[in-house]
Amino acid sequence: MKIAIIENDANHVDFLRRELHHDNWSIDYYYNSTQFGFSNLHEFDVIIADYSLDTLSGRDLIKSIATKTTAQLYLMSDRTNAFSEDDVSNQNIAGFINKNDINDMTHQLEYSDVKIRLNRLIEAEHDKYKEILHNGTPDYTMREQDGVLVIEVYDIITNKTALEEKIHESGKNKAVISFNSISSLSSSMLGELTYLYKIFKKIHGEIVFWNAFKSELIERTIKECRLDRIIKLVDYLDDAIKYLSQI
């Protein structure tokens, strides 16, 4: 994954160079928007702009490039109250990073890495999954068990709005996710797992993936996409519920 970080604080750039590293990430640093302007915008998968740049603010920089790139765009600041309501509702901004919290930055970049990989897989199989045939079975079922949601997914979730409403109405923000009808994962189903992860993160929740078939193929696929770094895998439902009850 190719990352650009625009940060005018030289000391913080030195800090990031020391602390932010990953075997599969390549990171370029720029000290202002002018310097970044000479780069090849299209080579980046993720672009992180500090909120308080000298020449052009991070917000304005992202606004200026939003329609010119497919990269994930992040705003970074050492003050969470720097982000306005307009920033939060801006569909072009993938997320907000606390620049003093290296774990927060790493976690968000790991999520972006997974999402980018999955999107590429889905694009590669677009023709294969362009038309999904349903055999009368539901896309998913959802129930509450011991204070957490158990969501069993059988197919691509066609009405995601309805699912999100059901989750909201449940008042629960922890869920066990299982694909009980399949023993292998297509890129489209991996996309559904990522979607569910994102939904629960929005409500400050957590999900666990229940590998009901104890499928080595499913486990290997999830690890190859690095989803195991952000979603815990378990083989038994009781273990999943116990883990969620303790966090």
Summary of the structure (lengths in Angstrom):
residues: 247
radius of gyration: 19.6
end to end distance: 30.7
largest distance: 59.3
contacts: 724
relative contact order: 0.10
helix: 42%
strand: 20%
